[in-house]
Amino acid sequence: MKLLAVLFAMFSLWGVHSSGVADANCTATQTSAVITGAEQTRQYLPILAHKRVAILANPTTIVGSKHLVDSLLTLGVNIVKVFGPEHGFRGNASNGTHVNDEKDPQTGLPVISLYGARRKPTAADLANVDIVIFDIQDVGCRFYTYINVLRDVMEGCAENNKELLIPDRPNPNGYLVDGPILDTQFKSGIGQFPIPIAHGMTIAEFAQMINGEQWLPDGKQCKLHIIPVKNYRHDMEYTLPVKPSPNLNTQQSILLYPSTCLFEGTALNHGRGTQYPFTILGSPALKGKYSFSYTPVSIPGMSESPLYKNELCYGLDLRNYDIQRLRKSKRICLDWMIELYKAYPEKEKFFDRTQSNQIGSIDGLAGVAAFKQQIIAGKSAEEIYQSWEPALSAYKTMRKKYLLYP
């Protein structure tokens, strides 16, 4: 008990410092400092006391300027292992790259990759674990793979009767609930759930939806401990203090991502191979159509073999696009897809994946077959939006059951 009291005192002091950091990273529109779940250490220290702890973590797992793993170890929490998602625990692997198990050179902890030989913790992985912490920053999109990792960790915990602690974090795209609902025939690594492109939930809210909608096999339920974010609303502007993955390296890229990630399923480079992924779009085929140009190159840790590597691309520069326009519309922007398809000279190649392994599946990204056909047919953005109903409205109604924040 004496040790616990000391830890409480240390955490209390640390929490005051962390709240100041959080406040510095909030926008002026926020009336109170957003305090993430991880910063509320006094709320979850008793849950971890005397337990063997595993943690799913990456570089976004921070409190203030310090990694949560390092902080908890310093404070005597018994962390026995780390699980790493796509990009790895320390975030040094490129997107889609197979990540191996390793020993973390900084802490000496074993790191079990959940983006390599396995996707969920096994019984052997959890044999010496009492509780798992899931703390990574999401950006609120169906094709962002961390919600898949969440489901897999929940499944592993449910199968092995382990508790899961989620210190929640804000969704920077929390205001946005939009897109077609995934048709299960297009279920893939970039789409696992019958939800829209932008789901409008935090990780903890989504975990509640996974349980509530019985998306774990055989209706299994994962025992959750949730530490909600304080002073957070879904519609607030929230600037992330650290990039959530190598190619979402600016706030602009994070906020454009629900719209511009669809270009991964086209013959256009979407900024990979530059320092501005998801904020610039182009192709050599658009020469003479646009004055803006850029040249993708190999960038280790971001994109080693980008589409049109070392070729001059022409297209759109969205780095200074007014995000308030998206926020006011509460819509994914389809205008850029419609415009660039119309401008593309060889339209039969626009969605053709056979040209390069760097071109993804537009059906998988959109989640439906109709989207590609609508663009080809010249449908307006409003016509495409309307085609997402009534399924999108039904999702919004279902979502309300699991919300923790207004």
N, C-alpha and C positions, 0 to 999 in steps of 0.2 A: 504493500500500500504506500510505503514511503517513496519508492521508486515512481509509482504512478503519480503521486502528488508533485514530485519534481518535474516529471514529464509534462504534466498539466501546466505548470508554471512556465516552462520553456516554450510550450506550444502557444500559450497565451501571448507571450512577448513576440513570438514569431508571427502570430496572426495579425498583431497590430501593424507590424512592418509590411506584411503581405497585402493588407487592405490598402495601404498607401500605394503600393505598386499597382494594384488593380485599378485604383482610382485614376492613376496617371494614364492608364491605357483606355479609359472610357471616353466617349465623345461628350461634347458639351451639352447634348440633349438629355443626358442622364442626370436625374436629380440626386441620386445617391450612388455611392460606389458599388459596382457589381462585385460581389464576393463569391468566388467559385467554390464548389464543394470541397476541393482539395485544400483551400485556404482555411476552412472551418475545422481545423484539426481537433479541437476540443469535442466536436460532435462525433468523430469516428475513432478517436484514440481508445475509448473503452471497448469498442467492438474488436479492435486488434490486439488488445492486451492478452498476453499469455497464449497467443495463437501463432502457428506457423503460416507465414503470409507469402503468397505469390502475387505478382503484379503484372498486368498487361500494360506496357508503357512504351512511349517513344519520346522524341524530343519535345513534344507539347505537354508532357506530364510534368508541369512546373508549378512551383509556388514562389511567387516573386521572380527572382532571377536564378533560383536553384532548382535542380531536378528533384522531384518528389522522392525518388528512390534514394538518392544521396541524403536527403534530409531525414527520411525515416530511419535509415541506417545509423545516422549520427545520433538520433534520438533513441536508439536501442530497440527499435521495432525489429522483430525476427523475420526479416525477408529471406526466404530460402531459395527463391528463383524468380526469374523474369521471363515473361512471354513477350515475343516481339511480333508485330504485325507487318504488313507490306512496308517496305523501305527499312525495316529492321528497328531494333530497340534504339540505337543511336542515330537512325535516320540516314545512313550512308549508302543505301542501296537504291538503285533507280526503280522507276515504276515498272511493275510486272516482273522484276528480277527475282529469281529463286533465291531465298535467303536460308543459309545453313544455321544449325545450332552452333553455339560458340560459348566461350567464357568471356564475360565483360572485362576488358583490361583495367577499367577504372575501379571496379568494385570487387572483382573476382567472382561474382555471382554467375551461375550457369544461366545462359540465355537460350530458351527453347523457342525456335522459330515456328510461328503459325502461318508462315508464307513460304513453306518449303515442302518437306516430306509429308507434313500433316497440316490440317486446317483447324483442328480443335484439340484441346488438351486431352490426353489419354488417361486411363486409369493409373498407369505407371507414373505419368507426369504429376498427377495429383495425390499420389499415395502419401507423400510426406507434407501435404498442405492441408490446412484447416479452412482457410478463407482466401479468396482471390479478389484483388482490386482491379477494376477496369477503369483506367483513366487516360483516355486519349481524346484529342480535340477532333470533333467532326465538323463538317461544313454543310450538312443538311441536304445532301443529294443522294438519290438512289444509286447512282453509279460510282459513288465514293465508297471504297470497299470496307471502311471501318465498321459499318453497321452489319456487314456479313461476319466480320470477326466477332462482333458482339454476340450475334446469334450462336456462333460456334462455341464461344467461351461459355455462354449460358447453357448450351447443350451439354458440354463436358461437365460443368458443375452440377447440372440436374441429374445426369447419369451417375455421378459419383457422390451425390449427397453433400456437396460443398456449397458454402455460402458465397455470394458475390456482392461486393461492396462497390457502388458507383458514386464517386464524388463528381457531381454533375458539372458541366461547363456550358456556357451559352452557345447557341447556334447563330453564327454571324449572318446566316440567311434565314433566320427564324420567321421573318415576316412573310416569306414566300411559300405558298402551298399551290403548286401548279404543275401541269404536265399530264400526259396520258397515263392511265393506270396500266402497269405492266401486264401484258398478256403472258400467261405462264408458259406458253410455247416458246417464248424468247427468254426464259430464265437462264441466266449465265452468271459468270463471275462479276459482271457489272450490273446485274439486276436479279435479286433473289426474292423480292417481296412484291405483292400486289399493291403497290403504292405509286404515287406520281413521281416525276423526276425530282421535284423539290418537296420534301415531306413535311417541313415546318415543325420539326420536333428536336429536342435535345436528345442526347444519348440515353439518359435515364428515362425520359418519356418513351423513347422507342423501345427500351427494354421492357417497360410495362405493356406496350402494345404486343411485343413478341409473346409474352406470357398470356395476355388477355385474349389474343386472337388464336392462341394455341398453334403457333408457328414452329414450335419445337416438335420433333418426332414423337408420335404416340401421345400427344397432349401433355408431355412432361412440363413441369413448372420449375423454374429456377428461383431459389430463395434469394430475394433482393434486399439489400440495405442501401437506401438512397440518401445522399446528402444533397439537398436541392441548392441551387444557386440563390443567393440573396439579392434582392433588388433588380431582378431580371424580368423583362417582358419580351414576348416574341417579336414585337414590332420595333424594338429599340435598335439603334445603331450601336454596334459593338465592334471595336477594332481588336483583332487578335494580337496578343503580345509576342507571338512567335509563329512562324510559318507552319501550317499543318502538314505540309509535305514539300519535297524539293521543287515541284513545279507549280505549287500555289505559294509563290514567294512574295506577293504583295497583296494588300487589301483589295486593290482593284481586281486582281485575278480571282480572288476568293468570291467576290460579289458578282463577277461576270460568269463564273464557272457554270452555274445552272444553265446558262444559255449557250456559252461557247464550247462546252465539252461535247456538244452534239457534233461539232466539226471533226472530232476524232473518227467519225464514220463517213468522212468525205475525202475527196482528193485534194483538200486544202491543208497546208501546214497551219497549225493553230498556235504558233509561237514556240513550239518545242525546238530546241536548238538555239534559243536566244535567252536573254535574261527577262523576257516578257511573255512567258507562256500564258495562253488563254486570254490575252489582251490584244494580240495582233493576229491577223488572218491573211493568208496569201498563197499564191501559186505562180510558177513561171508562166503558166498558160494565160494569166491575166495581164500580161505585159500589154501596154497600150490602153488598158481599161482603167487603170488606177495609177496615180503618181507616187503613192507611198510604196516603198520597197524595203526589203531587208533580206539578209542571207543567213539561213540556219547553218549552224556548225555543230560539231560534236562537243558536248559538254559533259564530262564525266560526272556521274552522280545525279544528273538531270535528264539528259537525253544523248546517248552515245551515237545513235544512228537515226537522226530525225528525218522525216520526210523532206525531200529536196535538199539534202545536205550539200552545202557549198554551192547551191544554185540561188540566183537572185529571184526572189518572190515579190509579187505585186498584190496589193489588196487593201484591207482596212486596218486602220490604226485606232484602237479603242482605249488606248491608255489614258486618255483624258475624257472619256465618255462620262457624262453626268449620271452617276448612279441613282440620283434622286428621281430620275425619269423611270427607272425600273421600280423603285420603291413606291412611287405614286401609282403606277399601273398594276402592281402586284401580279405581274405576268412575266413568264420567260419571254425574252425577246426573240421573235421569229423573223424579224425584218432582215437581219443580216443573212440568214440562211436563204431566204427568198431572193434577196438582191444578188448574192454571189452565185446562186444557181443560174439566175437569168443572165448574168454576165459571163458565165463560164462557156467557152467556145465549143467544147466537145462534151455536151451534156450527158451522153451515154457513159462517160467515164467518171462523172461527178461522184457517184456512189459505188464505183467499181473497186472492190477490195482486191481483185487479182493483180492490180498494178503494183502493190507494195504491201509487205507485211506490217507496215506502219499505219495502214488504213484499217480501222475497226469496223464493226458491224453497226450500221445505222439503225437496223431493226432492234438490235440488242440495246443500244444506247437510248433510243426513243421508247423502247419497250413494246412497240406495236408495229405491224407491217404497214399500216395506213399512212404513217407520217411521210415516209419516202415517196409514196405514190401521190400524196397531196402536194408535196413540193414539185414533183415532176409535172403534175396536172395544172400547176399555176394557181392553186387555191390561195386565197388571201389569209393573212394571219388570223383574222376574226373567224373565218370559216373553219380553220384548223382548231382554234380554241373551242369553238362550239362542239366540235366532234369529240372532245374529251368529256363531255357531259352525257348522261347524268352520273357517270362513274366517279368523276372528280368530286362532285358535291356529296356523294355517298361516302367517299373517303373522309372528307372534311367532317362529316357528322360522326363517323366512327372514331376519328382522331380525338375528338373532344373528350372521350371517356378517359384518356390517358394523360391529359395535360396537367402539368404541375404549376404552370405559369399563365398569366393572362395574355 
